[in-house]
């Protein structure tokens, strides 16, 4: 008890000297109030980046008009050979989230990625928990790309979602065995060809009958997440769902 009081006292003193601030706009967050995104965002930024509802295609997470019932397939994914079962999205890449997702790739982007993961859980907790997943994993980088990436956004997102959902994080389950060229600028069919066979699941995991949640920062055509889902299903996963911060409905984004 004495140790806990000491920790609280130190934290309280630190907040007086260095008041907590929003990780995006740096607005001061007053102590004693409950703030969005795990206490990392101010209410204004949370409203900008995390729409409270996202009426979308059940298959690919693509936005559809609010007056339409969510379809099982839409114009964005019709004819696409997607191997995952559903997508949960926070918001539109082409809106304010675009700047956030770019900043998440910078060296100082780790805390911002954590904030976005918390916001995704807060805004889409019903959809995320409805799938009752057994594990969470990020879309993996090839080992060569790890040396040039300033921040592992998908890894941080997956780690936070794992804690929030109370299910294991399995970062080493799927391996990227081929260092594919970037998807940016490729047309949809070329994106699927580019990542075909790029992922494999390790054989020492028993996935029969399991449900997995694959996490990425941005989803465009879904080609990359689809290949990860295929790798998981080839070794027994029953369902694979995808969670992403931004949904980019176009072929010019990763």
N, C-alpha and C positions, 0 to 999 in steps of 0.2 A: 504493500500500500504506500509506504513512504517513497519507494522508487517511482511509482506511478505519479504521485503528487509532484515529485521533483521534475519528471519529464514534462508534465503539464505546465509547471511553472516556467521551465526553460522555454517551451514552445510559446507560452503566452508572452514572455519577455521578448522573444525573437519577433513575434508579430507586432509588438509595439514599436520596435526599432525598424523592422523591415515589414510593413503591412503587406499581406498577400495581395497579389494583383492578377487580373485576368491575363492568361498566357497569350492572348491575341492582341487586345487593345491596351493592355496594361492599366485598365481602370482599377482603382483600389477597391478591394472587397472587404467590407466592414466585418469585423469579428462578431461572432454571435449569431450570424444569419446563415441559412442553408443556401449554398450556391450550386448552380448546375454543374454537370460534368465532373463530378467528384470534387467540387470546390475549385476548379481550374478556370472556369469561364464566368464572365458576368452575364446577367440575364439577357442583355441586348445581343451579345454575340451568340449566345445559345439559341435565341430565336432566329437570328440570321442564318446560322449554319445547320440547325436541326429542325426542319418543319415537323410539326406535331403529327401530321398524317402524310402518307406517301401512297397515293392510290396507284397501284402498279400491276403489271403483268405478273401472274403467279410464277411463271416459268423463268423469266429473265430479269425481273425487277424494273423493267422499262416503264416510265411514267405514262399513264393514260389519263384522259380527262376525268375530273372528279365526279361527273354525272354518269359515268359508265361503271358497271360492275367489273371488278378485276378479272380479266380474261385468263384462260389457261395458256394462251399463246397470243402474241401480238405481231405487228408489222416489223418490230425490231429483231425478233427471234424466229419468225416463221421460216422454216427451211434450214435453220441452223442445227447442226448435229450436237446439241448440248447434252452432256452426260450428267450434269448435276440436276437435282430435283426442285430446287427453288432458290430464290435470292432475296435477302433482306438488305435494304438500302437506306442510308440516312438521308441523302438529298442529291441534288442535281450538280454534277461536276461543272456545268457551264454557268452556274450561279456563283455566289460568294465562296462556295467550297473549293472552287478551282485554285484560288490563292492559298488556301489552307493546305491543300494537298501538295502544292508545289513547295511550300515552306516546310512541310513534314519531311521532305527529302534532304533538307539542309542539316549540318551538324547539330544545330540547336533544336531540331524538330522532334526530339523524343517526347518532351512534355506535351507538346501540341498533339502528337499522335495519341498519347494517353488520354488527353481531354476528349478527343473525337471518339475514342472507343467508349468512354463513359457516357458521352452524349448519345451514341448509338444505342447503348443499353437502356438509357432512360427513355428515349423516344420510341424504341422498337422492342421493348422488353416482352410484350405479348407475343409478337411474331418469333422472336428468338427462342423463347422458352417453349413455344408450342411444338417445336421440332424434337424436343427432349434428346438432344445430342449427347453422345457418350464421350466425345473428345473435340478439341479445338486445335487447328493447326494453320500456320500461315502458308501462303504460296512461297515455296523456297527459292532462294537465289542460287545460281551456280556459284561454286566456290571462288571462281575468278572474279565474279562481279562483286563479291563481298569486299574485295580490296579497294574498289572504286566507289562504293556506295557510302555516302556520308552518314546515313541513318537507315536503320532497318524498320521502316514504318509498318509493314505487314506483321513483323515479329512482335512489335510493341502492341499493336492492335490486338493480335491473337492472345498475347499474355494477359492483357487487361480483360478481354472478353472471357477468357478461361476463369479468372478470379471471380468476375461478376456472375457467371453462370454456375460456378461451382463444379466444373468438370475439368478433367486433366488436359494440360497442354502437351502436345506431342510434336515438338518441332523437328525431330529427326525421323519421323515416320516416312515422309516422302522426300526423295532426293531428285534434284534437277541434274540429270546426267549429261545434258547437252547445253552448252552456253549459246542459246539462240540469239540471233540479232534482235534489237528492239522492235516492238510491234508498231511503234509510232509511224504513221504514214502509209501503212499497209492497208489494202482493201480487206473486207471481211474474210473472203475465201483464202486470201494469202496469209492472214493471221492464223487460221486453223492449220494450214500447211506448215507454217513456220514453227509451231510448237508441237507438231505431231510426234508422239513418242519421246518427248523431252523429259518426261517424269517417270519415275518408278517407285513403287512402295517397297520398303524393306520386308523381307520374308519372315523376320522374327516377331512380327506382331500378329495376333489372332484377331482378325477383323470381321469374322463371320457374324452376320446379323447386327452389326453396329451401325450407328448413325454418326456422321462426322460433319463438323462445321469448318469449311475452308474460308480463310480470311484474307482479303486483299484490300489495298487502299482504293483502287478505282476499277470499275468494271465497264468495259465497252462492248465488244461482241461476246465476251465470255469465253473466248477460245482458250486462254491460259487456265482458268479455273476448271473448264471442262476437261482438259487433259489431266489435271490433278485428280478430278473426280473419277475419271476413267481408271487411273492407276490404283485408286482406292477400291473401286468396285471389282477390279480384276483379282484382288486378293481377299474378297469377301464382304466388303462394306455393303450394307443393304440400302442405305440412303446417304446422299451427300448434299448438304446445303451450303450456300455461299453467303457470306456477309461482307459488305463493302461500304465504305464511306461515301464515295461519289459514283453516280451512274452517268456515264458519258455516252449518250446515244448518238454515235457517229464513229467514223473510222480513223479519226486523226489524233486519237489519244491512246496512251498506254493503258 
